[in-house]
Amino acid sequence: MGVSTKAGKELLKEIARDYNEYQTRLFTNLVSSTPIQTGQAQRGWKQVEKMGKVIETKGKKIVIRNDIPYIERLDKGWSGQAPQGIVKPVLNRTRKP
């Protein structure tokens, strides 16, 4: 089964668009699910690279990150506002349309 180069590139672009849309939903959900005391942890979420671009270039990069020193504690349920953590519940929620 052969796929023309043009068809393959178009398929890859379509997949990249889908991943970019997923990333936007994921990022929004991460921010809104992050506990708020000062707002610093929410503001710490950054989109470093578009998922679609990473896929198109077959790269392995971090696409969303949060460098706030205590984000790991928050993700382990340290806050009563998010006792189940942040990332895993958000991934589960974002996967479902």
Buried (B, 14 or more C-beta within 10 A) or exposed (E): EEEEEEEEEEEBEEBBEEBBEBBBBBBEBBBEBBBEEEEEBBEBBEBEBBBBBBBBEEEEEEBBEBEBEEBEEBBBEBBEEBEEBBBEBBEEEBEEE
